[in-house]
Amino acid sequence: MKKTIIQGAISILLFFGTWFLLTKIDWIKVFKVQKVTDKTEEKLGDLFWEMFQQSEKENKNPLVVNAIDSIVTQICTANNIDRAFIKVHLLNKADINAFALPNGHLIVYSGLIINSDNQEELSGVICHEIAHINLNHVMKKLVKEIGLSVLISMTTVNGGSEIIRETAKMLSSSAFDRSLEKEADIKAVDYLVKAKINPAPFADFLFKLSNKENETSKYLTWISTHPDSKERAEYIIAYSKDKETKYTGVLTAATWEKLKGTLAEGEEK
């Protein structure tokens, strides 16, 4: 009986000892899973961006680039986000849209800027997309809908331009899961508040663009890919109402108007 008890005790000690040792092993490192995923994300981001770069016209006007960079930099600095990781690309396109690609690429269309009533509305959308990036929503969406093996194959020499093109199109024109969208909305409010940017206009933006009678409705890519906009606006207001602080704008009123005017002139040409 005593021998059995001793053997049982030894077995228990061996079990917990083995379990403890296993918990100390960095399995991600052993199997190099994260390394593969990170490398895949980097390559995918470059591939998708190249697709848009080839088909769309990038805006490199110093005024436009510097204005948007100022907004993104303030958001990143206030929230301890690696600014170098967020790679902003401004494209001349009438669609009211912004979207995230793998590896920190953030695409912003001129139509979004032109149709934002103020810089706070634009900042809210930018924060929402940065949240998707930081919360790893982009890769989660791709792995779920495409599959990791297919994504890895896309980064090889014979990855196939057609599937790359279609996947890039999906990222620019389809929403994330409802839970991920809400998570990005809430995180966006946190980003805005810390950056001392009023989050209320972000909710106003959702209310405004949800109006089917809006004359710019045919260009509402962002709102059409982010459903339940009124519901989202309501919980954004509810979440932000107790977070009031002294809000300040990033750009001067003159710079904001000049930015919109410059882009509007470009559309007319």
Buried (B, 14 or more C-beta within 10 A) or exposed (E): EEEEEEEEEEEEEEEEEEEEEEEEEEEEEEEEEEEEBEBBBBBBBBBBBEBBEEEBEEBEBEBBBEBBBBBBBBBBEBBEBEBEEBBBBBBBBBBBBBBBBBBBBBBBBBBBBBBBEBBBBBBBBBBBBBBBBBBBBBBBBBBEEBEBEBBBBBBEEEBEEEBBBEBBBEBBBEBBEEEBBBBBBBBBBBBBBBBBBBBBBBBBBBBBBBBEEBEBBEBBBBBBBBEBBEEBBBBBBEBBEEEEEEBEBBBEEEBBEBBBEBBEEBEEE
